[in-house]
Amino acid sequence: MSSVASDTQTEISPQRSSNRLRLAVIDRDPGFMQVLSNRLAARGWDHRSLSSPVTPNALVAMRLNALVLDVAVLGPSSWEYLERVCARLPGLAVIICTGPSSVAQRVRGLRLGVDAWMTKPCHAEELICVIEAAIRRHRTGEMPELEGAAEAGEITVRPDLYQGYVGEVSLELTAREFEILRLLSQSDRVLRREEIYERVWGYAMAHGDRSVDVFVRKLRQKLRAASPDWSYIHTHFGVGYRFAPERYDGTAAQVDAGEQLGTGQVGTVDQVGAAGEGLGPARREGGAGPSAGVQDLSGPNGVESGVALDSALVR
């Protein structure tokens, strides 16, 4: 995508005072841009008008607080562009301001990481208030200091880089996948799906929403590809997920200062072993008998929520 030779309004300088809000607007409506620019200038905001999308790396260099864009400008690659921007800049407030859209389009955008979706025509003052509200949620100065790197099994969780690693190799996690990994790795108990959704997405989970399961499945795939000898995320059916790094020989890992994760719950069974190699030793904790409730599955063949259990697990 080309850079914008037709950029107008204030150029954003790296030396500019940090207490001034920095905004870029990707739009081709001259009337809308003129009214919005006048309002932003009156507030003393640093703002740039862009007639075409720029790369996520270019947005990083602009050191923006917020990005306002019309998806009509993005064309057929709009969803891919939004996903790349939201994944690359998790601290950037992203607001869509576009023409009439469907509920499915708005929901898809919000789930990709967009902070707000407004429909034109709209009042410039209302849009500015939405931008300010989104920036307040992202403002770096109000965020707690990033915790240091944490090691679990073979992976290293790096909050400063918003990424996970095995050695020097990145897991290539999206922002949402990393947030789920960090949340799970910081807990020594089972986290309910509803709790994970609310703490990662920021609002209550709708009935029947499978977003958590989908993202956990993708996260497991990446962990398994980078660290095939370890199991990290265990399913508790009907409840949620628990983080407990374990080798497939059943050896539990210690995280950081010797605190062992994954003490488990009475009546849980961990499935181990690779596909085609049969089931490994099953662990039944708390002295529960063979008929105890089977909740916790892990390993390459870990069964997702709602899938029937193989009878071999309870023999």
WOFEN-V264857 format. One record per residue. RES is the residue in three letters. PSI is psi in radians with two decimals (999 if undefined). D_LAST is the distance of its C-alpha to the last C-alpha in whole Angstrom. Layout:
((RES,PSI,D_LAST) (RES,PSI,D_LAST))
This chain:
((MET,2.46,59) (SER,2.71,62) (SER,3.06,63) (VAL,1.81,66) (ALA,-0.39,69) (SER,0.34,70) (ASP,2.44,69) (THR,3.07,71) (GLN,-2.82,71) (THR,2.29,71) (GLU,2.48,69) (ILE,2.04,66) (SER,2.42,68) (PRO,-0.39,65) (GLN,-0.05,68) (ARG,2.61,68) (SER,2.43,67) (SER,-0.25,64) (ASN,0.01,64) (ARG,2.31,65) (LEU,2.45,63) (ARG,2.23,62) (LEU,2.45,61) (ALA,2.50,61) (VAL,2.12,61) (ILE,1.81,61) (ASP,2.69,63) (ARG,0.23,66) (ASP,1.82,67) (PRO,-0.67,70) (GLY,-0.82,71) (PHE,-0.79,68) (MET,-0.64,68) (GLN,-0.82,72) (VAL,-0.80,71) (LEU,-0.72,68) (SER,-0.71,70) (ASN,-0.73,72) (ARG,-0.74,70) (LEU,-0.70,68) (ALA,-0.65,71) (ALA,-0.45,73) (ARG,-0.07,70) (GLY,0.38,70) (TRP,2.53,67) (ASP,2.14,67) (HIS,2.65,66) (ARG,2.32,66) (SER,2.21,66) (LEU,2.34,64) (SER,-0.14,65) (SER,2.74,62) (PRO,2.59,58) (VAL,2.91,58) (THR,2.73,55) (PRO,-0.65,53) (ASN,-0.64,54) (ALA,-0.64,58) (LEU,-0.66,57) (VAL,-0.77,55) (ALA,-0.46,59) (MET,-0.30,60) (ARG,0.97,59) (LEU,2.68,58) (ASN,-0.54,57) (ALA,2.68,56) (LEU,2.19,56) (VAL,2.28,58) (LEU,2.69,57) (ASP,2.09,58) (VAL,-0.35,55) (ALA,-0.50,58) (VAL,-0.52,59) (LEU,-0.46,56) (GLY,-2.73,56) (PRO,-0.33,53) (SER,0.36,51) (SER,-0.75,51) (TRP,-0.72,47) (GLU,-0.71,47) (TYR,-0.80,50) (LEU,-0.74,48) (GLU,-0.72,45) (ARG,-0.71,47) (VAL,-0.81,49) (CYS,-0.59,47) (ALA,-0.65,44) (ARG,-0.56,47) (LEU,1.29,49) (PRO,-0.34,46) (GLY,0.02,49) (LEU,2.28,52) (ALA,2.12,52) (VAL,2.13,52) (ILE,2.20,54) (ILE,2.26,54) (CYS,1.80,57) (THR,-3.12,58) (GLY,-3.03,59) (PRO,2.47,57) (SER,2.93,53) (SER,2.87,50) (VAL,-0.70,48) (ALA,-0.70,45) (GLN,-0.77,47) (ARG,-0.74,48) (VAL,-0.75,44) (ARG,-0.76,43) (GLY,-0.78,46) (LEU,-0.64,45) (ARG,-0.38,41) (LEU,-0.28,43) (GLY,0.00,44) (VAL,2.42,48) (ASP,-0.59,49) (ALA,2.69,51) (TRP,2.05,52) (MET,2.59,56) (THR,2.28,58) (LYS,2.59,61) (PRO,2.49,64) (CYS,2.80,63) (HIS,2.38,66) (ALA,-0.63,66) (GLU,-0.67,66) (GLU,-0.74,62) (LEU,-0.74,61) (ILE,-0.68,62) (CYS,-0.69,61) (VAL,-0.72,57) (ILE,-0.80,58) (GLU,-0.71,59) (ALA,-0.72,56) (ALA,-0.68,53) (ILE,-0.65,55) (ARG,-0.63,55) (ARG,-0.38,51) (HIS,-0.13,51) (ARG,2.15,54) (THR,-0.66,53) (GLY,-0.37,55) (GLU,-0.07,53) (MET,2.54,50) (PRO,2.72,49) (GLU,2.49,49) (LEU,2.35,46) (GLU,2.81,44) (GLY,3.02,44) (ALA,2.52,41) (ALA,2.40,38) (GLU,2.43,35) (ALA,2.03,32) (GLY,-2.17,30) (GLU,-0.06,32) (ILE,2.66,33) (THR,2.17,37) (VAL,2.09,37) (ARG,1.61,41) (PRO,-0.53,42) (ASP,-0.51,46) (LEU,-0.03,45) (TYR,0.82,42) (GLN,2.79,40) (GLY,2.65,37) (TYR,2.63,38) (VAL,1.86,36) (GLY,-2.16,39) (GLU,0.05,42) (VAL,2.18,40) (SER,2.52,40) (LEU,-0.17,36) (GLU,0.83,39) (LEU,2.50,37) (THR,2.95,39) (ALA,-0.74,40) (ARG,-0.74,38) (GLU,-0.71,35) (PHE,-0.73,37) (GLU,-0.67,37) (ILE,-0.77,33) (LEU,-0.81,32) (ARG,-0.75,35) (LEU,-0.85,34) (LEU,-0.73,30) (SER,-0.36,31) (GLN,-0.08,34) (SER,2.50,31) (ASP,0.46,29) (ARG,3.04,27) (VAL,2.28,25) (LEU,2.23,28) (ARG,2.64,28) (ARG,-0.74,29) (GLU,-0.67,32) (GLU,-0.73,33) (ILE,-0.80,32) (TYR,-0.81,34) (GLU,-0.65,37) (ARG,-0.43,38) (VAL,-0.81,38) (TRP,-0.46,39) (GLY,0.05,42) (TYR,2.99,41) (ALA,2.55,39) (MET,2.32,36) (ALA,2.64,37) (HIS,2.28,34) (GLY,-0.04,32) (ASP,2.25,33) (ARG,0.29,30) (SER,-0.74,33) (VAL,-0.81,30) (ASP,-0.70,27) (VAL,-0.80,30) (PHE,-0.64,31) (VAL,-0.67,28) (ARG,-0.79,27) (LYS,-0.71,30) (LEU,-0.76,30) (ARG,-0.73,27) (GLN,-0.73,28) (LYS,-0.68,31) (LEU,-0.73,29) (ARG,-0.65,27) (ALA,-0.64,30) (ALA,-0.49,32) (SER,1.25,29) (PRO,-0.30,27) (ASP,0.04,25) (TRP,2.63,24) (SER,2.31,22) (TYR,-0.76,25) (ILE,2.17,24) (HIS,2.39,20) (THR,2.32,20) (HIS,1.81,19) (PHE,2.33,19) (GLY,-0.02,21) (VAL,-1.28,23) (GLY,-2.37,24) (TYR,2.65,24) (ARG,2.43,24) (PHE,2.11,26) (ALA,1.67,24) (PRO,2.15,25) (GLU,2.46,23) (ARG,2.76,23) (TYR,-0.09,20) (ASP,0.08,20) (GLY,0.04,19) (THR,2.12,22) (ALA,2.49,24) (ALA,2.75,27) (GLN,2.43,30) (VAL,2.14,32) (ASP,-2.01,36) (ALA,0.79,37) (GLY,0.15,34) (GLU,2.02,32) (GLN,2.27,29) (LEU,2.86,27) (GLY,0.90,24) (THR,-0.34,23) (GLY,3.11,20) (GLN,2.65,19) (VAL,2.35,17) (GLY,0.27,14) (THR,2.65,14) (VAL,2.31,12) (ASP,2.18,14) (GLN,2.33,13) (VAL,2.89,15) (GLY,2.65,16) (ALA,2.87,19) (ALA,2.35,19) (GLY,-0.08,18) (GLU,0.12,17) (GLY,3.08,13) (LEU,2.38,11) (GLY,-3.03,13) (PRO,2.36,12) (ALA,2.53,10) (ARG,2.12,12) (ARG,2.02,12) (GLU,2.75,16) (GLY,0.28,18) (GLY,0.30,16) (ALA,2.51,13) (GLY,3.11,10) (PRO,-0.40,7) (SER,0.10,8) (ALA,2.70,11) (GLY,2.30,12) (VAL,2.04,11) (GLN,-0.58,15) (ASP,2.02,16) (LEU,2.47,15) (SER,-3.09,18) (GLY,3.07,19) (PRO,-0.46,20) (ASN,0.35,18) (GLY,2.29,17) (VAL,2.31,17) (GLU,2.87,20) (SER,2.39,21) (GLY,-0.06,20) (VAL,2.41,18) (ALA,2.51,15) (LEU,2.50,12) (ASP,2.34,10) (SER,-0.34,7) (ALA,-0.36,5) (LEU,-0.42,6) (VAL,0.21,4) (ARG,999,0))
